[in-house]
Amino acid sequence: MTHVHLLERDRALKLEIADITVQEVDAIINPANAYLRHGGGVAGALVRAGGREIQLESDALVRTDGPLEVSGVAVTCAGTLKAGKIIHVLGPRLGEKDIEEKLHGSFMNVYKKAGAMGIVTLATPAISTGIFGVSVRICAREFFRATVDYFKSYPSSSLKLVKMCLINSKTYSEFLSISFDYFNSKQEL
């Protein structure tokens, strides 16, 4: 299942059920923990698929810069993945104050970093919806709100394609339904 929303300036937002570890994009987003320890979830899958050098580079970043703050980002190599880079972001956990604003900030900081790096294609999972326990509904709303806000604030951004890689049809359906609150274009593939 795939759905594409066509945006202004030849941009596209693609929702799909997909394995993020096999995406051929300039950067993949990893919903990381503060210490960039990639043992489970998407993080673990990226290291298993891309190699130990991702973890080694992450460890070096934490030694140098310290742990990530909520909504903070860090960039590493992508090892042997088809992506060029990994942008790690620490999303909020269920129960934190201002969870919506922190999740919005997480997506915005990813977009800002990607734009600063000249990234054209970007793939992301549903940040904070795994072991961090944030609902798919909250994640979807903040993802779409951040996408609209980013392109409104940075109209000349290098980003042309943002792919939301979703884990199953239930999550896909929820994202798709909420997407029509933000975008009108309909193009089923």
PyMOL commands that set and color helices and strands:
alter all, ss='L'
color gray80, all
select helices_A, chain A and resi 20-22+41-50+53-65+99-116+136-153+169-179
alter helices_A, ss='H'
color red, helices_A
select strands_A, chain A and resi 2-7+11-17+27-31+73-77+85-89+121-124+161-166+187-188
alter strands_A, ss='S'
color yellow, strands_A
deselect
rebuild
show_as cartoon
